[in-house]
Amino acid sequence: MHVTFLMVTLPFIGEVSLTGTILIVFFLCLLCVVGFEFVNGFHDTANAVATVIYTKALPPMVAVPWSGFFNFLGVFLGGVAVAMGILKLVPLNELMTLPVQVGACLVLSVLISSIIWNLGTWYFGIPCSSSHTLIGAMIGATIAFTMYYGRAGPNWDKAKEIGLSLIMSPIFGFGAAALLMWFLRHVVKADSLFHIPQGEDRPPILIRLLLITTCTLVSFFHGSNDGQKGVGLLMLILIAFLPAKFAFDHSIPDSKILSTLNKTELSLQNTAIANPASKLKLDSVNTLIEKIKTSVATRNTAPPAETFVFRKNIQHLGKDLKALQSDKNVKLALADQAILKDASKQYTNITDYAPTWVIATISISLGIGTMIGWKRIVLTIGEKIGKEHLNYAQGATAEITAAATIGLSTWFGLPVSTTHVLSSGIAGAMVASGGTSNLNGNTLKSIALAWVLTLPVSILLALGLFNLFHLFIK
């Protein structure tokens, strides 16, 4: 069969050589990831503005752009640890060695299944987690990938780590909000904090500033955590379609990599070894360093197969150095420990990265999405989780605990659900105000049902779509 390749020069990406059909699918995937983050903006970010709008601390025309701007900043300044955590769910190194069509099937199935479930839950006004949806879709697509190609399946260790984070974060949010609300009720005892806004009521200036501050923090941390998931998705597309270009950060100078390798070697020379097994580990690391040194100069011009080997060697070196440092039979001076710890970070930065234009694209998509479609979720958050409407203290309490939980999770590189953290925070504040009888059972059942169904539905959707796309993308 004759295959026609098209040479196209794209802004930021450079020259791209793909078949006509695959080039169309590539653009479709780029459009889908922007669409996913756009939907994420008005689906999840409504949580950030819900309390500030519902308590009338800010009018919607101010609150929504305000939140969108700080979501933008959150993505842009939040680093890429969460994005890389998401990427590690799929066997990237295996995917790189297969035809581009395989990556296209995986990426499309992840994106479209995520968008379908997000839009469906948004339409019915149910605060559902984009994080759960995305992770389920990635697991489902990877299972289908393994069924067809017999390669490595989902990274279950990473999935368990992320799953634990998603389960524990709303529990923490509920407990922390209940404790904070109890403190406000029984220690602070400011009547103005517990007023339920009615009509054109506006909060006193100090309470208003508190609510605006908490909204700002949740918006920023939402961008730094949820926004990074979009960065991870966009990097997945680029690696799936253009693996040689995005297997590692080509912008890092050879001299910097060689300098780090030399420092690593010098530090390892001072290592004291207590047993033969540890000596074998050290010898293996030194051999790997020499191998990488010989390939640094040609890494940017090498054929794809050699590019992938360079990536794997760098990843192995980082892991092996961490294993050596944690080995009790290996004795290192404090100065050498610090050098090796920094070197491990430098090696990680070579493969775990995102170009600035990728981060900017996701930032803008999330920021614009925030400004559209927020009303449905705001109504659920403000009126339907509890039997009474949200008061100032409950809104601020939920936002403070949400900001703290999401911020800590981003620090540790773990994705969490803004939706579940904030919803559980409001539930905790309601319980602290009037016990479990103060909760709206019907709404909580809807949220819980969406929470339970999201993972299996998104797994099945992505698995089914992978099979469908596999028939048509050739």
Backbone hydrogen bonds, N-H to C=O, Kabsch-Sander energy under -0.5 kcal/mol:
donor,donor_aa,acceptor,acceptor_aa,energy
5,F,3,V,-0.5
6,L,18,L,-3.1
8,V,6,L,-0.7
8,V,16,V,-2.8
10,L,8,V,-0.6
10,L,14,G,-2.7
13,I,11,P,-1.4
14,G,10,L,-2.6
16,V,8,V,-3.6
18,L,6,L,-1.7
18,L,16,V,-0.6
20,G,4,T,-1.0
23,L,19,T,-2.7
24,I,20,G,-1.6
25,V,21,T,-2.2
26,F,22,I,-2.5
27,F,23,L,-2.1
28,L,24,I,-2.2
29,C,25,V,-2.6
30,L,26,F,-2.2
31,L,27,F,-2.4
32,C,28,L,-2.4
33,V,29,C,-2.4
34,V,30,L,-1.8
35,G,31,L,-2.3
36,F,32,C,-2.9
37,E,33,V,-2.1
38,F,34,V,-2.1
39,V,35,G,-2.7
40,N,36,F,-2.6
41,G,37,E,-1.8
42,F,38,F,-1.6
43,H,39,V,-2.2
44,D,40,N,-2.5
45,T,40,N,-1.1
45,T,41,G,-0.8
47,N,44,D,-1.6
48,A,45,T,-0.8
49,V,45,T,-1.4
50,A,46,A,-1.4
51,T,47,N,-0.6
53,I,49,V,-2.3
54,Y,50,A,-2.8
55,T,51,T,-2.3
56,K,53,I,-1.3
57,A,52,V,-1.5
58,L,52,V,-1.8
62,V,59,P,-1.7
63,A,59,P,-3.0
64,V,60,P,-2.3
66,W,62,V,-2.0
67,S,63,A,-2.8
68,G,64,V,-2.6
69,F,65,P,-2.4
70,F,66,W,-1.9
71,N,67,S,-2.1
72,F,68,G,-2.1
73,L,69,F,-2.1
74,G,70,F,-2.1
75,V,71,N,-2.3
76,F,72,F,-2.1
77,L,73,L,-2.5
78,G,74,G,-1.1
84,M,80,V,-2.5
85,G,81,A,-1.7
86,I,82,V,-2.1
87,L,83,A,-2.1
88,K,84,M,-1.7
89,L,86,I,-1.7
90,V,87,L,-1.6
92,L,90,V,-2.0
95,L,91,P,-2.3
96,M,92,L,-2.3
97,T,93,N,-0.7
97,T,94,E,-0.8
98,L,95,L,-1.3
102,V,99,P,-1.3
103,G,99,P,-1.0
104,A,100,V,-2.3
105,C,101,Q,-2.1
106,L,102,V,-2.1
107,V,103,G,-2.8
108,L,104,A,-2.4
109,S,105,C,-2.0
110,V,106,L,-2.0
111,L,107,V,-2.5
112,I,108,L,-2.7
113,S,109,S,-1.6
114,S,110,V,-1.7
115,I,111,L,-2.3
116,I,112,I,-2.5
117,W,113,S,-2.0
118,N,114,S,-2.2
119,L,115,I,-2.6
120,G,116,I,-2.1
121,T,117,W,-2.3
122,W,118,N,-2.0
123,Y,119,L,-2.5
124,F,120,G,-1.3
125,G,122,W,-1.8
126,I,121,T,-2.8
128,C,126,I,-1.2
130,S,128,C,-0.5
133,T,129,S,-1.8
134,L,130,S,-2.6
135,I,131,S,-2.6
136,G,132,H,-2.7
137,A,133,T,-2.3
138,M,134,L,-2.3
139,I,135,I,-2.2
140,G,136,G,-2.7
141,A,137,A,-2.6
142,T,138,M,-1.9
143,I,139,I,-2.3
144,A,140,G,-2.0
145,F,141,A,-2.3
146,T,142,T,-2.3
147,M,143,I,-2.2
148,Y,144,A,-1.9
149,Y,145,F,-2.4
150,G,146,T,-2.4
155,N,89,L,-2.1
156,W,154,P,-1.6
159,A,155,N,-2.4
160,K,156,W,-2.6
161,E,157,D,-2.0
162,I,158,K,-2.7
163,G,159,A,-3.0
164,L,160,K,-2.7
165,S,161,E,-1.7
166,L,162,I,-2.4
167,I,163,G,-1.9
168,M,164,L,-2.9
169,S,165,S,-2.1
171,I,167,I,-0.9
172,F,168,M,-2.8
173,G,169,S,-2.6
174,F,170,P,-2.6
175,G,171,I,-2.3
176,A,172,F,-3.0
177,A,173,G,-2.2
178,A,174,F,-2.2
179,L,175,G,-2.2
180,L,176,A,-2.5
181,M,177,A,-2.6
182,W,178,A,-2.2
183,F,179,L,-2.2
184,L,180,L,-2.2
185,R,181,M,-2.4
186,H,182,W,-2.7
187,V,183,F,-2.3
188,V,183,F,-1.7
189,K,184,L,-2.5
191,D,189,K,-0.8
193,L,190,A,-1.6
194,F,190,A,-0.5
194,F,191,D,-1.4
195,H,192,S,-0.9
201,D,198,Q,-2.4
208,R,204,P,-2.9
209,L,205,I,-2.5
210,L,206,L,-2.0
211,L,207,I,-2.6
212,I,208,R,-2.4
213,T,209,L,-2.4
214,T,210,L,-2.4
215,C,211,L,-2.2
216,T,212,I,-2.3
217,L,213,T,-2.4
218,V,214,T,-2.5
219,S,215,C,-2.4
220,F,216,T,-2.5
221,F,217,L,-2.8
222,H,218,V,-2.5
223,G,219,S,-2.1
224,S,220,F,-2.2
225,N,221,F,-1.3
226,D,222,H,-1.7
227,G,222,H,-1.4
229,K,225,N,-0.7
229,K,226,D,-1.1
230,G,226,D,-0.9
230,G,227,G,-0.6
231,V,227,G,-1.4
232,G,228,Q,-2.6
233,L,229,K,-2.2
234,L,230,G,-2.6
235,M,231,V,-2.3
236,L,232,G,-2.0
237,I,233,L,-2.0
238,L,234,L,-2.3
239,I,235,M,-2.7
240,A,236,L,-2.4
241,F,237,I,-2.5
242,L,238,L,-2.6
245,K,242,L,-0.6
246,F,242,L,-1.5
247,A,243,P,-1.1
249,D,350,I,-3.1
250,H,248,F,-1.0
252,I,249,D,-1.1
257,I,253,P,-1.6
258,L,254,D,-2.8
259,S,255,S,-2.2
260,T,256,K,-2.0
261,L,257,I,-2.3
262,N,258,L,-2.6
263,K,259,S,-2.3
264,T,260,T,-2.2
265,E,261,L,-2.4
266,L,262,N,-2.4
267,S,263,K,-2.2
268,L,264,T,-2.2
269,Q,265,E,-1.3
270,N,266,L,-0.6
270,N,267,S,-1.0
271,T,268,L,-1.6
272,A,331,K,-2.3
273,I,271,T,-0.5
274,A,329,N,-2.0
279,K,275,N,-1.5
280,L,276,P,-2.1
281,K,277,A,-1.6
282,L,278,S,-2.3
283,D,279,K,-2.5
284,S,280,L,-2.3
285,V,281,K,-2.1
286,N,282,L,-2.4
287,T,283,D,-2.3
288,L,284,S,-2.1
289,I,285,V,-2.3
290,E,286,N,-1.9
291,K,287,T,-2.0
292,I,288,L,-2.4
293,K,289,I,-2.4
294,T,290,E,-1.6
295,S,291,K,-0.7
295,S,292,I,-1.0
296,V,292,I,-1.0
296,V,293,K,-0.6
297,A,293,K,-0.5
299,R,295,S,-0.6
299,R,296,V,-1.0
301,T,298,T,-1.1
302,A,298,T,-1.4
306,E,303,P,-0.7
307,T,303,P,-2.0
308,F,304,P,-2.4
309,V,305,A,-1.5
310,F,306,E,-2.4
311,R,307,T,-2.1
312,K,308,F,-2.4
313,N,309,V,-2.7
314,I,310,F,-2.3
315,Q,311,R,-2.3
316,H,312,K,-2.8
317,L,313,N,-2.4
318,G,314,I,-2.1
319,K,315,Q,-2.0
320,D,316,H,-3.0
321,L,317,L,-2.4
322,K,318,G,-1.7
323,A,319,K,-2.2
324,L,320,D,-2.3
325,Q,321,L,-2.3
326,S,322,K,-1.6
327,D,323,A,-0.6
327,D,324,L,-0.9
330,V,327,D,-1.6
331,K,272,A,-2.9
331,K,329,N,-0.6
332,L,330,V,-0.5
337,Q,333,A,-2.5
338,A,334,L,-2.1
339,I,335,A,-1.9
340,L,336,D,-2.6
341,K,337,Q,-2.3
342,D,338,A,-2.2
343,A,339,I,-2.4
344,S,340,L,-2.4
345,K,341,K,-1.5
346,Q,342,D,-2.1
347,Y,343,A,-2.3
348,T,344,S,-2.0
349,N,345,K,-2.3
350,I,346,Q,-0.8
350,I,347,Y,-0.6
351,T,347,Y,-0.9
351,T,348,T,-0.6
352,D,348,T,-3.2
353,Y,351,T,-1.0
358,V,355,P,-0.7
359,I,355,P,-1.7
360,A,356,T,-2.5
361,T,357,W,-2.1
362,I,358,V,-2.0
363,S,359,I,-2.4
364,I,360,A,-2.5
365,S,361,T,-2.1
366,L,362,I,-2.7
367,G,363,S,-2.4
368,I,364,I,-2.6
369,G,365,S,-2.4
370,T,366,L,-1.8
371,M,367,G,-0.6
371,M,368,I,-1.1
372,I,369,G,-1.6
378,V,374,W,-1.9
379,L,375,K,-2.1
380,T,376,R,-1.5
381,I,377,I,-2.7
382,G,378,V,-2.7
383,E,379,L,-2.3
384,K,379,L,-0.7
384,K,380,T,-1.4
385,I,380,T,-0.8
387,K,438,N,-2.5
388,E,438,N,-0.5
390,L,382,G,-1.6
392,Y,195,H,-1.4
393,A,193,L,-2.7
395,G,391,N,-2.3
396,A,392,Y,-2.6
397,T,393,A,-2.7
398,A,394,Q,-2.3
399,E,395,G,-2.1
400,I,396,A,-2.6
401,T,397,T,-2.2
402,A,398,A,-2.1
403,A,399,E,-2.8
404,A,400,I,-2.3
405,T,401,T,-2.5
406,I,402,A,-2.7
407,G,403,A,-2.4
408,L,404,A,-2.3
409,S,405,T,-2.0
410,T,406,I,-2.4
411,W,407,G,-2.0
412,F,408,L,-1.7
413,G,410,T,-1.3
414,L,409,S,-3.0
418,T,416,V,-0.7
421,V,417,S,-2.4
422,L,418,T,-2.6
423,S,419,T,-2.6
424,S,420,H,-2.3
425,G,421,V,-1.8
426,I,422,L,-2.4
427,A,423,S,-2.2
428,G,424,S,-2.5
429,A,425,G,-2.2
430,M,426,I,-2.4
431,V,427,A,-2.5
432,A,428,G,-2.2
433,S,429,A,-1.1
434,G,430,M,-2.0
435,G,431,V,-3.3
438,N,435,G,-1.9
439,L,436,T,-1.8
440,N,385,I,-3.1
441,G,439,L,-1.0
444,L,440,N,-2.2
445,K,441,G,-2.3
446,S,442,N,-1.9
447,I,443,T,-2.5
448,A,444,L,-3.0
449,L,445,K,-2.8
450,A,446,S,-2.3
451,W,447,I,-2.4
452,V,448,A,-2.6
453,L,449,L,-2.8
454,T,450,A,-2.2
455,L,451,W,-0.6
457,V,453,L,-2.8
458,S,454,T,-2.6
459,I,455,L,-2.2
460,L,456,P,-2.5
461,L,457,V,-2.9
462,A,458,S,-2.3
463,L,459,I,-2.4
464,G,460,L,-2.7
465,L,461,L,-2.7
466,F,462,A,-2.4
467,N,463,L,-1.8
468,L,464,G,-2.0
469,F,465,L,-3.2
470,H,466,F,-2.2
471,L,467,N,-0.8
471,L,468,L,-1.0
472,F,468,L,-0.8
472,F,469,F,-0.5
473,I,469,F,-3.0
474,K,472,F,-1.0
